[in-house]
Amino acid sequence: LVLSPTVAGWWEGRLGELEELTGHPVRWRYTRPGESGGLPPADAMLVAPLTTTSACRWAAGITDTLSLGLPAEGVHLGVPVVAMPFWSTALGAQPAVPRAVACLREQGVRVLLGGPEGYEPHPPRTGDAAAFPWHRALAALP
């Protein structure tokens, strides 16, 4: 399990719960020289929930976080990568966002946006994180 630095902060003091659940160390930053990685090779990767900020950074090749760097590299190493967005219609209307989604798809990332299998952006200020369709995201993995 790889978290963004922000999410790792939310779980501070409780990362052990996630490690127990997965059976592996939880990572949120690149390793330093001399540190072990601790993650097994990935059969597939799921990036979820994907924000507009992360989609645009990833598509631009900005991999300053482990949570973007691993899938950005993985897709070009032949690892299947699936991304399930979670954003509002207002944020999704920014011109950079559809370009980023198209760029990720061109690279081979399966972006689950719209349609029966994907996430439909919510109206501004109405997103319900508890209703995120994790079942659809997980079902999309090979």
N, CA, C and O atoms as a GROMACS GRO file, in nm:
protein
  568
    1LEU      N    1   0.085  -0.117   0.000
    1LEU     CA    2   0.000   0.000   0.000
    1LEU      C    3   0.090   0.123   0.000
    1LEU      O    4   0.180   0.136   0.083
    2VAL      N    5   0.065   0.212  -0.093
    2VAL     CA    6   0.141   0.337  -0.102
    2VAL      C    7   0.042   0.452  -0.087
    2VAL      O    8  -0.058   0.459  -0.159
    3LEU      N    9   0.070   0.541   0.005
    3LEU     CA   10  -0.016   0.656   0.031
    3LEU      C   11   0.051   0.783  -0.020
    3LEU      O   12   0.173   0.789  -0.034
    4SER      N   13  -0.031   0.882  -0.046
    4SER     CA   14   0.026   1.014  -0.072
    4SER      C   15   0.075   1.070   0.061
    4SER      O   16   0.030   1.026   0.166
    5PRO      N   17   0.166   1.166   0.058
    5PRO     CA   18   0.212   1.225   0.186
    5PRO      C   19   0.097   1.284   0.268
    5PRO      O   20   0.098   1.276   0.390
    6THR      N   21  -0.002   1.342   0.201
    6THR     CA   22  -0.116   1.399   0.273
    6THR      C   23  -0.194   1.291   0.347
    6THR      O   24  -0.224   1.305   0.465
    7VAL      N   25  -0.225   1.184   0.277
    7VAL     CA   26  -0.301   1.075   0.338
    7VAL      C   27  -0.221   1.007   0.449
    7VAL      O   28  -0.277   0.967   0.550
    8ALA      N   29  -0.091   0.995   0.430
    8ALA     CA   30  -0.007   0.937   0.536
    8ALA      C   31  -0.019   1.019   0.664
    8ALA      O   32  -0.020   0.964   0.774
    9GLY      N   33  -0.029   1.150   0.650
    9GLY     CA   34  -0.048   1.236   0.766
    9GLY      C   35  -0.180   1.210   0.836
    9GLY      O   36  -0.187   1.216   0.959
   10TRP      N   37  -0.284   1.181   0.759
   10TRP     CA   38  -0.414   1.149   0.818
   10TRP      C   39  -0.408   1.020   0.899
   10TRP      O   40  -0.479   1.006   0.999
   11TRP      N   41  -0.324   0.927   0.857
   11TRP     CA   42  -0.313   0.797   0.923
   11TRP      C   43  -0.200   0.792   1.025
   11TRP      O   44  -0.173   0.687   1.082
   12GLU      N   45  -0.136   0.905   1.049
   12GLU     CA   46  -0.024   0.908   1.144
   12GLU      C   47  -0.067   0.846   1.276
   12GLU      O   48  -0.172   0.878   1.331
   13GLY      N   49   0.015   0.757   1.326
   13GLY     CA   50  -0.017   0.689   1.450
   13GLY      C   51  -0.101   0.564   1.431
   13GLY      O   52  -0.119   0.486   1.524
   14ARG      N   53  -0.154   0.546   1.308
   14ARG     CA   54  -0.240   0.430   1.282
   14ARG      C   55  -0.192   0.350   1.161
   14ARG      O   56  -0.263   0.261   1.114
   15LEU      N   57  -0.071   0.380   1.111
   15LEU     CA   58  -0.020   0.308   0.994
   15LEU      C   59  -0.008   0.159   1.020
   15LEU      O   60  -0.020   0.078   0.928
   16GLY      N   61   0.015   0.122   1.144
   16GLY     CA   62   0.024  -0.020   1.180
   16GLY      C   63  -0.103  -0.097   1.145
   16GLY      O   64  -0.097  -0.214   1.109
   17GLU      N   65  -0.218  -0.030   1.154
   17GLU     CA   66  -0.345  -0.095   1.118
   17GLU      C   67  -0.345  -0.132   0.970
   17GLU      O   68  -0.389  -0.241   0.932
   18LEU      N   69  -0.295  -0.042   0.887
   18LEU     CA   70  -0.289  -0.068   0.743
   18LEU      C   71  -0.186  -0.175   0.712
   18LEU      O   72  -0.208  -0.259   0.624
   19GLU      N   73  -0.074  -0.173   0.782
   19GLU     CA   74   0.029  -0.275   0.761
   19GLU      C   75  -0.024  -0.413   0.800
   19GLU      O   76   0.005  -0.512   0.732
   20GLU      N   77  -0.099  -0.419   0.907
   20GLU     CA   78  -0.157  -0.547   0.949
   20GLU      C   79  -0.258  -0.596   0.845
   20GLU      O   80  -0.264  -0.715   0.816
   21LEU      N   81  -0.335  -0.505   0.790
   21LEU     CA   82  -0.435  -0.540   0.690
   21LEU      C   83  -0.371  -0.594   0.562
   21LEU      O   84  -0.419  -0.692   0.505
   22THR      N   85  -0.263  -0.531   0.517
   22THR     CA   86  -0.199  -0.570   0.391
   22THR      C   87  -0.090  -0.674   0.407
   22THR      O   88  -0.058  -0.746   0.312
   23GLY      N   89  -0.031  -0.682   0.526
   23GLY     CA   90   0.080  -0.773   0.547
   23GLY      C   91   0.212  -0.719   0.495
   23GLY      O   92   0.310  -0.792   0.487
   24HIS      N   93   0.215  -0.591   0.461
   24HIS     CA   94   0.336  -0.527   0.408
   24HIS      C   95   0.353  -0.389   0.471
   24HIS      O   96   0.256  -0.332   0.521
   25PRO      N   97   0.474  -0.336   0.468
   25PRO     CA   98   0.494  -0.198   0.514
   25PRO      C   99   0.411  -0.101   0.429
   25PRO      O  100   0.391  -0.123   0.310
   26VAL      N  101   0.365   0.004   0.490
   26VAL     CA  102   0.296   0.111   0.418
   26VAL      C  103   0.400   0.216   0.383
   26VAL      O  104   0.477   0.259   0.468
   27ARG      N  105   0.401   0.257   0.258
   27ARG     CA  106   0.500   0.355   0.212
   27ARG      C  107   0.430   0.482   0.167
   27ARG      O  108   0.318   0.477   0.116
   28TRP      N  109   0.497   0.596   0.186
   28TRP     CA  110   0.444   0.723   0.137
   28TRP      C  111   0.555   0.814   0.086
   28TRP      O  112   0.528   0.924   0.038
   29ARG      N  113   0.680   0.770   0.095
   29ARG     CA  114   0.790   0.852   0.045
   29ARG      C  115   0.894   0.761  -0.019
   29ARG      O  116   0.899   0.641   0.008
   30TYR      N  117   0.976   0.821  -0.103
   30TYR     CA  118   1.086   0.747  -0.163
   30TYR      C  119   1.182   0.704  -0.053
   30TYR      O  120   1.196   0.772   0.048
   31THR      N  121   1.249   0.591  -0.074
   31THR     CA  122   1.349   0.546   0.024
   31THR      C  123   1.475   0.631   0.012
   31THR      O  124   1.506   0.685  -0.094
   32ARG      N  125   1.545   0.640   0.122
   32ARG     CA  126   1.674   0.709   0.125
   32ARG      C  127   1.783   0.606   0.097
   32ARG      O  128   1.760   0.487   0.115
   33PRO      N  129   1.899   0.650   0.055
   33PRO     CA  130   2.008   0.554   0.034
   33PRO      C  131   2.030   0.469   0.159
   33PRO      O  132   2.038   0.521   0.270
   34GLY      N  133   2.040   0.340   0.138
   34GLY     CA  134   2.062   0.248   0.249
   34GLY      C  135   1.935   0.191   0.310
   34GLY      O  136   1.942   0.092   0.383
   35GLU      N  137   1.818   0.250   0.281
   35GLU     CA  138   1.692   0.198   0.331
   35GLU      C  139   1.641   0.088   0.238
   35GLU      O  140   1.663   0.094   0.117
   36SER      N  141   1.573  -0.010   0.295
   36SER     CA  142   1.512  -0.112   0.209
   36SER      C  143   1.375  -0.063   0.165
   36SER      O  144   1.310   0.015   0.235
   37GLY      N  145   1.332  -0.109   0.048
   37GLY     CA  146   1.204  -0.067  -0.007
   37GLY      C  147   1.086  -0.130   0.063
   37GLY      O  148   0.988  -0.062   0.095
   38GLY      N  149   1.094  -0.259   0.088
   38GLY     CA  150   0.989  -0.325   0.163
   38GLY      C  151   0.862  -0.358   0.088
   38GLY      O  152   0.771  -0.415   0.148
   39LEU      N  153   0.851  -0.325  -0.040
   39LEU     CA  154   0.730  -0.357  -0.114
   39LEU      C  155   0.757  -0.471  -0.211
   39LEU      O  156   0.862  -0.476  -0.274
   40PRO      N  157   0.661  -0.563  -0.223
   40PRO     CA  158   0.678  -0.670  -0.320
   40PRO      C  159   0.655  -0.615  -0.462
   40PRO      O  160   0.596  -0.509  -0.478
   41PRO      N  161   0.702  -0.686  -0.564
   41PRO     CA  162   0.674  -0.642  -0.701
   41PRO      C  163   0.523  -0.640  -0.724
   41PRO      O  164   0.451  -0.726  -0.674
   42ALA      N  165   0.476  -0.542  -0.798
   42ALA     CA  166   0.333  -0.527  -0.823
   42ALA      C  167   0.289  -0.608  -0.944
   42ALA      O  168   0.354  -0.605  -1.049
   43ASP      N  169   0.178  -0.681  -0.929
   43ASP     CA  170   0.114  -0.747  -1.043
   43ASP      C  171   0.027  -0.648  -1.118
   43ASP      O  172   0.004  -0.663  -1.238
   44ALA      N  173  -0.022  -0.548  -1.047
   44ALA     CA  174  -0.104  -0.440  -1.103
   44ALA      C  175  -0.102  -0.326  -1.002
   44ALA      O  176  -0.063  -0.345  -0.887
   45MET      N  177  -0.144  -0.208  -1.047
   45MET     CA  178  -0.149  -0.092  -0.958
   45MET      C  179  -0.284  -0.022  -0.973
   45MET      O  180  -0.337  -0.010  -1.083
   46LEU      N  181  -0.337   0.023  -0.861
   46LEU     CA  182  -0.460   0.101  -0.859
   46LEU      C  183  -0.428   0.236  -0.796
   46LEU      O  184  -0.378   0.242  -0.684
   47VAL      N  185  -0.458   0.343  -0.868
   47VAL     CA  186  -0.440   0.478  -0.817
   47VAL      C  187  -0.581   0.531  -0.791
   47VAL      O  188  -0.655   0.562  -0.884
   48ALA      N  189  -0.616   0.541  -0.663
   48ALA     CA  190  -0.751   0.582  -0.629
   48ALA      C  191  -0.756   0.631  -0.485
   48ALA      O  192  -0.686   0.578  -0.399
   49PRO      N  193  -0.836   0.730  -0.458
   49PRO     CA  194  -0.904   0.816  -0.554
   49PRO      C  195  -0.805   0.915  -0.617
   49PRO      O  196  -0.724   0.977  -0.547
   50LEU      N  197  -0.813   0.930  -0.748
   50LEU     CA  198  -0.724   1.019  -0.822
   50LEU      C  199  -0.785   1.159  -0.827
   50LEU      O  200  -0.898   1.176  -0.873
   51THR      N  201  -0.711   1.259  -0.780
   51THR     CA  202  -0.757   1.397  -0.784
   51THR      C  203  -0.715   1.463  -0.914
   51THR      O  204  -0.630   1.411  -0.987
   52THR      N  205  -0.774   1.578  -0.944
   52THR     CA  206  -0.734   1.652  -1.065
   52THR      C  207  -0.589   1.696  -1.054
   52THR      O  208  -0.516   1.694  -1.153
   53THR      N  209  -0.547   1.736  -0.936
   53THR     CA  210  -0.408   1.777  -0.916
   53THR      C  211  -0.313   1.663  -0.948
   53THR      O  212  -0.216   1.681  -1.022
   54SER      N  213  -0.340   1.546  -0.893
   54SER     CA  214  -0.253   1.431  -0.919
   54SER      C  215  -0.257   1.388  -1.064
   54SER      O  216  -0.154   1.351  -1.120
   55ALA      N  217  -0.373   1.392  -1.127
   55ALA     CA  218  -0.384   1.355  -1.268
   55ALA      C  219  -0.298   1.448  -1.354
   55ALA      O  220  -0.226   1.402  -1.443
   56CYS      N  221  -0.306   1.577  -1.328
   56CYS     CA  222  -0.228   1.674  -1.408
   56CYS      C  223  -0.078   1.660  -1.381
   56CYS      O  224   0.002   1.667  -1.474
   57ARG      N  225  -0.040   1.641  -1.256
   57ARG     CA  226   0.102   1.623  -1.224
   57ARG      C  227   0.156   1.496  -1.288
   57ARG      O  228   0.264   1.498  -1.347
   58TRP      N  229   0.083   1.387  -1.277
   58TRP     CA  230   0.124   1.259  -1.332
   58TRP      C  231   0.140   1.270  -1.484
   58TRP      O  232   0.241   1.227  -1.539
   59ALA      N  233   0.040   1.326  -1.551
   59ALA     CA  234   0.046   1.339  -1.697
   59ALA      C  235   0.162   1.427  -1.741
   59ALA      O  236   0.218   1.406  -1.849
   60ALA      N  237   0.200   1.524  -1.659
   60ALA     CA  238   0.312   1.613  -1.692
   60ALA      C  239   0.447   1.550  -1.657
   60ALA      O  240   0.552   1.608  -1.684
   61GLY      N  241   0.445   1.431  -1.598
   61GLY     CA  242   0.570   1.364  -1.563
   61GLY      C  243   0.630   1.410  -1.432
   61GLY      O  244   0.747   1.385  -1.406
   62ILE      N  245   0.551   1.476  -1.350
   62ILE     CA  246   0.599   1.523  -1.220
   62ILE      C  247   0.578   1.410  -1.120
   62ILE      O  248   0.466   1.382  -1.078
   63THR      N  249   0.687   1.346  -1.082
   63THR     CA  250   0.679   1.227  -0.996
   63THR      C  251   0.754   1.252  -0.865
   63THR      O  252   0.837   1.171  -0.823
   64ASP      N  253   0.723   1.363  -0.803
   64ASP     CA  254   0.792   1.400  -0.679
   64ASP      C  255   0.738   1.326  -0.557
   64ASP      O  256   0.793   1.340  -0.447
   65THR      N  257   0.633   1.247  -0.574
   65THR     CA  258   0.584   1.164  -0.464
   65THR      C  259   0.588   1.018  -0.508
   65THR      O  260   0.572   0.988  -0.626
   66LEU      N  261   0.607   0.931  -0.413
   66LEU     CA  262   0.611   0.788  -0.443
   66LEU      C  263   0.479   0.742  -0.502
   66LEU      O  264   0.476   0.656  -0.590
   67SER      N  265   0.368   0.800  -0.453
   67SER     CA  266   0.236   0.757  -0.499
   67SER      C  267   0.211   0.792  -0.645
   67SER      O  268   0.123   0.732  -0.707
   68LEU      N  269   0.285   0.884  -0.703
   68LEU     CA  270   0.278   0.911  -0.847
   68LEU      C  271   0.394   0.846  -0.921
   68LEU      O  272   0.378   0.802  -1.034
   69GLY      N  273   0.509   0.840  -0.858
   69GLY     CA  274   0.628   0.785  -0.924
   69GLY      C  275   0.615   0.638  -0.958
   69GLY      O  276   0.656   0.595  -1.066
   70LEU      N  277   0.558   0.559  -0.866
   70LEU     CA  278   0.547   0.416  -0.893
   70LEU      C  279   0.456   0.385  -1.011
   70LEU      O  280   0.497   0.310  -1.100
   71PRO      N  281   0.334   0.440  -1.017
   71PRO     CA  282   0.251   0.410  -1.135
   71PRO      C  283   0.303   0.474  -1.263
   71PRO      O  284   0.286   0.419  -1.371
   72ALA      N  285   0.366   0.591  -1.251
   72ALA     CA  286   0.422   0.656  -1.371
   72ALA      C  287   0.530   0.569  -1.433
   72ALA      O  288   0.541   0.562  -1.556
   73GLU      N  289   0.609   0.505  -1.350
   73GLU     CA  290   0.712   0.414  -1.400
   73GLU      C  291   0.652   0.278  -1.435
   73GLU      O  292   0.686   0.219  -1.538
   74GLY      N  293   0.563   0.230  -1.351
   74GLY     CA  294   0.507   0.096  -1.369
   74GLY      C  295   0.439   0.075  -1.502
   74GLY      O  296   0.457  -0.030  -1.565
   75VAL      N  297   0.362   0.173  -1.547
   75VAL     CA  298   0.291   0.157  -1.674
   75VAL      C  299   0.388   0.138  -1.789
   75VAL      O  300   0.355   0.071  -1.888
   76HIS      N  301   0.508   0.195  -1.779
   76HIS     CA  302   0.608   0.181  -1.884
   76HIS      C  303   0.697   0.059  -1.864
   76HIS      O  304   0.785   0.031  -1.946
   77LEU      N  305   0.674  -0.013  -1.756
   77LEU     CA  306   0.743  -0.140  -1.733
   77LEU      C  307   0.650  -0.259  -1.761
   77LEU      O  308   0.686  -0.374  -1.738
   78GLY      N  309   0.531  -0.228  -1.810
   78GLY     CA  310   0.435  -0.333  -1.843
   78GLY      C  311   0.342  -0.373  -1.732
   78GLY      O  312   0.268  -0.471  -1.745
   79VAL      N  313   0.343  -0.300  -1.621
   79VAL     CA  314   0.252  -0.329  -1.511
   79VAL      C  315   0.116  -0.266  -1.543
   79VAL      O  316   0.111  -0.147  -1.574
   80PRO      N  317   0.007  -0.342  -1.538
   80PRO     CA  318  -0.125  -0.281  -1.560
   80PRO      C  319  -0.154  -0.176  -1.452
   80PRO      O  320  -0.140  -0.202  -1.333
   81VAL      N  321  -0.194  -0.057  -1.496
   81VAL     CA  322  -0.224   0.053  -1.403
   81VAL      C  323  -0.367   0.100  -1.430
   81VAL      O  324  -0.403   0.133  -1.543
   82VAL      N  325  -0.446   0.104  -1.324
   82VAL     CA  326  -0.584   0.152  -1.329
   82VAL      C  327  -0.594   0.274  -1.239
   82VAL      O  328  -0.536   0.276  -1.130
   83ALA      N  329  -0.667   0.376  -1.284
   83ALA     CA  330  -0.687   0.497  -1.203
   83ALA      C  331  -0.836   0.529  -1.197
   83ALA      O  332  -0.903   0.533  -1.300
   84MET      N  333  -0.887   0.551  -1.077
   84MET     CA  334  -1.028   0.588  -1.058
   84MET      C  335  -1.032   0.728  -1.000
   84MET      O  336  -0.994   0.749  -0.885
   85PRO      N  337  -1.079   0.826  -1.080
   85PRO     CA  338  -1.085   0.964  -1.032
   85PRO      C  339  -1.190   0.986  -0.924
   85PRO      O  340  -1.281   0.906  -0.904
   86PHE      N  341  -1.173   1.098  -0.855
   86PHE     CA  342  -1.273   1.150  -0.762
   86PHE      C  343  -1.259   1.300  -0.764
   86PHE      O  344  -1.172   1.356  -0.698
   87TRP      N  345  -1.346   1.366  -0.842
   87TRP     CA  346  -1.341   1.512  -0.848
   87TRP      C  347  -1.475   1.569  -0.888
   87TRP      O  348  -1.565   1.496  -0.931
   88SER      N  349  -1.488   1.698  -0.872
   88SER     CA  350  -1.614   1.766  -0.904
   88SER      C  351  -1.618   1.804  -1.052
   88SER      O  352  -1.515   1.808  -1.120
   89THR      N  353  -1.738   1.833  -1.099
   89THR     CA  354  -1.755   1.877  -1.238
   89THR      C  355  -1.683   2.009  -1.261
   89THR      O  356  -1.634   2.034  -1.371
   90ALA      N  357  -1.676   2.094  -1.159
   90ALA     CA  358  -1.606   2.223  -1.174
   90ALA      C  359  -1.456   2.202  -1.192
   90ALA      O  360  -1.396   2.262  -1.281
   91LEU      N  361  -1.396   2.117  -1.110
   91LEU     CA  362  -1.253   2.091  -1.125
   91LEU      C  363  -1.224   2.015  -1.254
   91LEU      O  364  -1.123   2.040  -1.320
   92GLY      N  365  -1.312   1.923  -1.291
   92GLY     CA  366  -1.295   1.847  -1.414
   92GLY      C  367  -1.310   1.931  -1.539
   92GLY      O  368  -1.266   1.891  -1.647
   93ALA      N  369  -1.371   2.049  -1.525
   93ALA     CA  370  -1.389   2.138  -1.640
   93ALA      C  371  -1.265   2.220  -1.673
   93ALA      O  372  -1.258   2.283  -1.778
   94GLN      N  373  -1.167   2.220  -1.584
   94GLN     CA  374  -1.042   2.290  -1.614
   94GLN      C  375  -0.980   2.228  -1.738
   94GLN      O  376  -0.970   2.106  -1.745
   95PRO      N  377  -0.939   2.307  -1.837
   95PRO     CA  378  -0.888   2.251  -1.962
   95PRO      C  379  -0.774   2.152  -1.946
   95PRO      O  380  -0.759   2.061  -2.028
   96ALA      N  381  -0.693   2.167  -1.844
   96ALA     CA  382  -0.579   2.076  -1.826
   96ALA      C  383  -0.624   1.935  -1.787
   96ALA      O  384  -0.552   1.839  -1.812
   97VAL      N  385  -0.741   1.922  -1.727
   97VAL     CA  386  -0.783   1.791  -1.676
   97VAL      C  387  -0.815   1.693  -1.788
   97VAL      O  388  -0.762   1.582  -1.786
   98PRO      N  389  -0.901   1.727  -1.887
   98PRO     CA  390  -0.924   1.630  -1.993
   98PRO      C  391  -0.797   1.598  -2.073
   98PRO      O  392  -0.780   1.487  -2.122
   99ARG      N  393  -0.709   1.696  -2.086
   99ARG     CA  394  -0.581   1.670  -2.153
   99ARG      C  395  -0.499   1.569  -2.073
   99ARG      O  396  -0.437   1.480  -2.130
  100ALA      N  397  -0.498   1.585  -1.941
  100ALA     CA  398  -0.423   1.492  -1.856
  100ALA      C  399  -0.480   1.352  -1.866
  100ALA      O  400  -0.405   1.255  -1.876
  101VAL      N  401  -0.612   1.340  -1.862
  101VAL     CA  402  -0.676   1.208  -1.873
  101VAL      C  403  -0.640   1.144  -2.007
  101VAL      O  404  -0.605   1.026  -2.012
  102ALA      N  405  -0.647   1.221  -2.115
  102ALA     CA  406  -0.611   1.169  -2.247
  102ALA      C  407  -0.464   1.125  -2.250
  102ALA      O  408  -0.432   1.020  -2.307
  103CYS      N  409  -0.377   1.203  -2.190
  103CYS     CA  410  -0.234   1.170  -2.187
  103CYS      C  411  -0.209   1.041  -2.109
  103CYS      O  412  -0.131   0.957  -2.153
  104LEU      N  413  -0.275   1.025  -1.996
  104LEU     CA  414  -0.258   0.903  -1.918
  104LEU      C  415  -0.309   0.782  -1.995
  104LEU      O  416  -0.245   0.676  -1.996
  105ARG      N  417  -0.423   0.798  -2.061
  105ARG     CA  418  -0.477   0.687  -2.141
  105ARG      C  419  -0.382   0.652  -2.256
  105ARG      O  420  -0.364   0.535  -2.288
  106GLU      N  421  -0.323   0.753  -2.319
  106GLU     CA  422  -0.228   0.728  -2.428
  106GLU      C  423  -0.108   0.648  -2.380
  106GLU      O  424  -0.047   0.573  -2.457
  107GLN      N  425  -0.073   0.664  -2.254
  107GLN     CA  426   0.040   0.590  -2.196
  107GLN      C  427   0.003   0.447  -2.157
  107GLN      O  428   0.090   0.367  -2.125
  108GLY      N  429  -0.125   0.417  -2.160
  108GLY     CA  430  -0.170   0.283  -2.124
  108GLY      C  431  -0.239   0.272  -1.990
  108GLY      O  432  -0.274   0.162  -1.948
  109VAL      N  433  -0.259   0.385  -1.923
  109VAL     CA  434  -0.330   0.383  -1.794
  109VAL      C  435  -0.480   0.369  -1.824
  109VAL      O  436  -0.534   0.440  -1.908
  110ARG      N  437  -0.545   0.278  -1.755
  110ARG     CA  438  -0.690   0.264  -1.770
  110ARG      C  439  -0.756   0.361  -1.671
  110ARG      O  440  -0.764   0.332  -1.551
  111VAL      N  441  -0.801   0.474  -1.722
  111VAL     CA  442  -0.863   0.576  -1.638
  111VAL      C  443  -1.014   0.552  -1.638
  111VAL      O  444  -1.079   0.561  -1.742
  112LEU      N  445  -1.068   0.520  -1.523
  112LEU     CA  446  -1.210   0.488  -1.509
  112LEU      C  447  -1.288   0.616  -1.482
  112LEU      O  448  -1.320   0.648  -1.368
  113LEU      N  449  -1.318   0.686  -1.588
  113LEU     CA  450  -1.390   0.814  -1.577
  113LEU      C  451  -1.512   0.808  -1.668
  113LEU      O  452  -1.499   0.794  -1.789
  114GLY      N  453  -1.630   0.820  -1.608
  114GLY     CA  454  -1.754   0.816  -1.684
  114GLY      C  455  -1.792   0.675  -1.723
  114GLY      O  456  -1.715   0.580  -1.708
  115GLY      N  457  -1.914   0.662  -1.774
  115GLY     CA  458  -1.962   0.532  -1.817
  115GLY      C  459  -1.999   0.443  -1.701
  115GLY      O  460  -1.985   0.481  -1.585
  116PRO      N  461  -2.048   0.322  -1.732
  116PRO     CA  462  -2.095   0.232  -1.626
  116PRO      C  463  -1.984   0.180  -1.534
  116PRO      O  464  -2.012   0.144  -1.420
  117GLU      N  465  -1.860   0.176  -1.582
  117GLU     CA  466  -1.750   0.125  -1.500
  117GLU      C  467  -1.674   0.235  -1.428
  117GLU      O  468  -1.596   0.207  -1.336
  118GLY      N  469  -1.696   0.359  -1.468
  118GLY     CA  470  -1.613   0.467  -1.417
  118GLY      C  471  -1.682   0.556  -1.316
  118GLY      O  472  -1.799   0.538  -1.283
  119TYR      N  473  -1.606   0.653  -1.270
  119TYR     CA  474  -1.657   0.750  -1.174
  119TYR      C  475  -1.718   0.868  -1.249
  119TYR      O  476  -1.656   0.922  -1.341
  120GLU      N  477  -1.837   0.906  -1.212
  120GLU     CA  478  -1.901   1.025  -1.267
  120GLU      C  479  -1.870   1.141  -1.173
  120GLU      O  480  -1.906   1.136  -1.056
  121PRO      N  481  -1.806   1.246  -1.223
  121PRO     CA  482  -1.776   1.360  -1.136
  121PRO      C  483  -1.903   1.414  -1.068
  121PRO      O  484  -2.011   1.416  -1.126
  122HIS      N  485  -1.885   1.455  -0.945
  122HIS     CA  486  -1.997   1.505  -0.866
  122HIS      C  487  -2.009   1.657  -0.880
  122HIS      O  488  -1.911   1.724  -0.913
  123PRO      N  489  -2.128   1.713  -0.854
  123PRO     CA  490  -2.141   1.858  -0.853
  123PRO      C  491  -2.049   1.917  -0.745
  123PRO      O  492  -2.020   1.851  -0.645
  124PRO      N  493  -2.005   2.041  -0.764
  124PRO     CA  494  -1.916   2.104  -0.666
  124PRO      C  495  -1.973   2.099  -0.524
  124PRO      O  496  -2.093   2.118  -0.501
  125ARG      N  497  -1.884   2.072  -0.430
  125ARG     CA  498  -1.913   2.071  -0.286
  125ARG      C  499  -2.014   1.964  -0.245
  125ARG      O  500  -2.079   1.977  -0.141
  126THR      N  501  -2.027   1.858  -0.324
  126THR     CA  502  -2.120   1.751  -0.288
  126THR      C  503  -2.054   1.614  -0.286
  126THR      O  504  -2.122   1.513  -0.271
  127GLY      N  505  -1.923   1.609  -0.301
  127GLY     CA  506  -1.854   1.480  -0.305
  127GLY      C  507  -1.867   1.405  -0.175
  127GLY      O  508  -1.847   1.461  -0.067
  128ASP      N  509  -1.900   1.279  -0.184
  128ASP     CA  510  -1.916   1.194  -0.067
  128ASP      C  511  -1.810   1.085  -0.072
  128ASP      O  512  -1.827   0.983  -0.140
  129ALA      N  513  -1.700   1.106  -0.001
  129ALA     CA  514  -1.589   1.011  -0.004
  129ALA      C  515  -1.633   0.872   0.041
  129ALA      O  516  -1.579   0.772  -0.006
  130ALA      N  517  -1.730   0.865   0.130
  130ALA     CA  518  -1.777   0.734   0.178
  130ALA      C  519  -1.848   0.656   0.068
  130ALA      O  520  -1.857   0.533   0.076
  131ALA      N  521  -1.897   0.725  -0.035
  131ALA     CA  522  -1.967   0.659  -0.145
  131ALA      C  523  -1.875   0.630  -0.264
  131ALA      O  524  -1.922   0.588  -0.370
  132PHE      N  525  -1.744   0.650  -0.247
  132PHE     CA  526  -1.650   0.624  -0.357
  132PHE      C  527  -1.665   0.479  -0.402
  132PHE      O  528  -1.668   0.389  -0.318
  133PRO      N  529  -1.675   0.454  -0.532
  133PRO     CA  530  -1.701   0.318  -0.582
  133PRO      C  531  -1.578   0.227  -0.583
  133PRO      O  532  -1.530   0.187  -0.689
  134TRP      N  533  -1.528   0.197  -0.464
  134TRP     CA  534  -1.411   0.110  -0.453
  134TRP      C  535  -1.433  -0.024  -0.523
  134TRP      O  536  -1.341  -0.079  -0.582
  135HIS      N  537  -1.555  -0.077  -0.516
  135HIS     CA  538  -1.584  -0.207  -0.577
  135HIS      C  539  -1.558  -0.203  -0.728
  135HIS      O  540  -1.507  -0.300  -0.784
  136ARG      N  541  -1.593  -0.092  -0.793
  136ARG     CA  542  -1.567  -0.080  -0.937
  136ARG      C  543  -1.418  -0.067  -0.966
  136ARG      O  544  -1.367  -0.125  -1.061
  137ALA      N  545  -1.349   0.010  -0.882
  137ALA     CA  546  -1.205   0.028  -0.902
  137ALA      C  547  -1.133  -0.106  -0.887
  137ALA      O  548  -1.048  -0.141  -0.969
  138LEU      N  549  -1.166  -0.180  -0.783
  138LEU     CA  550  -1.102  -0.310  -0.760
  138LEU      C  551  -1.138  -0.411  -0.868
  138LEU      O  552  -1.055  -0.492  -0.908
  139ALA      N  553  -1.263  -0.406  -0.916
  139ALA     CA  554  -1.306  -0.500  -1.021
  139ALA      C  555  -1.233  -0.474  -1.152
  139ALA      O  556  -1.224  -0.565  -1.236
  140ALA      N  557  -1.182  -0.355  -1.173
  140ALA     CA  558  -1.113  -0.321  -1.297
  140ALA      C  559  -0.970  -0.374  -1.303
  140ALA      O  560  -0.908  -0.375  -1.409
  141LEU      N  561  -0.918  -0.417  -1.189
  141LEU     CA  562  -0.782  -0.471  -1.187
  141LEU      C  563  -0.778  -0.607  -1.256
  141LEU      O  564  -0.872  -0.685  -1.245
  142PRO      N  565  -0.669  -0.635  -1.329
  142PRO     CA  566  -0.661  -0.766  -1.396
  142PRO      C  567  -0.642  -0.879  -1.294
  142PRO      O  568  -0.633  -0.996  -1.333
   0.00000   0.00000   0.00000
